[in-house]
Amino acid sequence: MKFKNFVEFSAYLDDLGLFHMDLSLGRMEGFVHNWGGKSCFPVIHVVGTNGKGSTSSYLTSIACEHGLKVGTFTSPHFVTPRERITVNGTMLSEEEWCELANQVLETAPQAGLTYFELLTCMALVAFKNNGVDLAVMEAGLGGRFDATNTVDPDLTVFTPIGLDHEKVLGATIDLIAADKADAMRESGIAVTAVQVPEASTVLAARAAELGCKLHTIDDLDPVAELRPSLAGEHQRENAQLAVAAWRLFCGKSGVEFNADKVRSGVAKAFIAGRLQLVDSDRTYILDGAHNSHAFDALEAELKHSDVKPDVIIFSCMKDKNLGPVKETLLRLTDGAVIACGIENNERAYPYKELAEVLGERVKAAANIDEALAMLNSGDRTVLICGSLFLLAAFYTRYPDFLRMPPAD
């Protein structure tokens, strides 16, 4: 199969199904073996429940400030899948995407790669083709069977682990942490954010079994006066985790650690949809909080900023356990909550059912356009949260908000 243009490739990708999963590593391992390029660049593997995208963005920006050419693989995307693979923070052209897809399918024509696996393979090929000095690879789901877990990392980074994707990874923190802990390597190096005790115990035990040196963020000297562009105390914690990871990487790779470049990298890093404030016809707060840990961080920052949204537009996936987040969600506003549908998303919670589950204060809207049309003139501050796919629908209509705002 040869893709002549990006339209053809996009149609093929859509046919694979965004949410089709097959939790095994055989296809990826076969590609990596045939491809033979896994030792072309060092890899920092970012694994966890919350903060993976932000931590990856900080790491990318810090490494770029130090003069490295950095390939970054993240998920999900908002408007185009090209957001998932960048070199020095810049998306690749549609033409290059077609070339990458063709290279992957030539290398593994019978592999039957899933949507996420194909993009992971394309990222690896892109990074080799572009001669990156470092690849920052964000895990998609879990660790043990994640497609990104087929490339041996130079460093594994664990962001905070909490309850999420319980139907896939397990119903308890211990089971979820055990899945993610399998991203560590024998005699490897890893660093972890502050974890709840259950997760911390599991990570430490698995590291001991593997002879992997597991550092905690407190083991490594922080850098003072970090000023992330992203709001929230949890973002300062994500930034310090990235700094700790960068310090370990420098020690392993021989790159000189420069605190001033670290500060500038943190200040320049940006990722959309993380407590993002945008002023348009009204003030929108855009946040991908979708589990109890993320909602706690969102609530804390809104309280700290003395912000009470006039209305909330919320959506989530139908496999979410709404129990832990329902009370927090309703507490965040004295106004209405709009349960919003997400078009063309088979995993989205049906919006009418979602409204019924959340309670009598909740209205239902079929899609983001309908939800925005339901806002009153007095609704000056609107929180849009719950799913990055809901935010994607918003960004599709307002793509300018995907970019970092100009500095004052």
Secondary structure, DSSP 4 states (H G I P E B T S, - for coil): ----SHHHHHHHHHHH-TT-----SHHHHHHHHHH--TTSS-EEEEESSSSHHHHHHHHHHHHHHTT--EEEE----SS-GGGGEEETTEEPPHHHHHHHHHHHHHHSTTS---HHHHHHHHHHHHHHHTT-SEEEEE-SS-STT-GGGGS--SEEEE----S-SHHHH-SSHHHHHHHHHTT--TT-EEEE----HHHHHHHHHHHHHHT-EEEEGGGS---SS---SS-SHHHHHHHHHHHHHHHHHHHHH-PPP-HHHHHHHHHH---TTSSEEEESSSEEEEE---SHHHHHHHHHHHHHTT---SEEEE--BTT---HHHHHHHHHT-SSEEEEE--TT-TTBPPHHHHHHHH-TTEEEESSHHHHHHT--TT--EEEEES-HHHHHHHHHH-GGGGSPPPP-
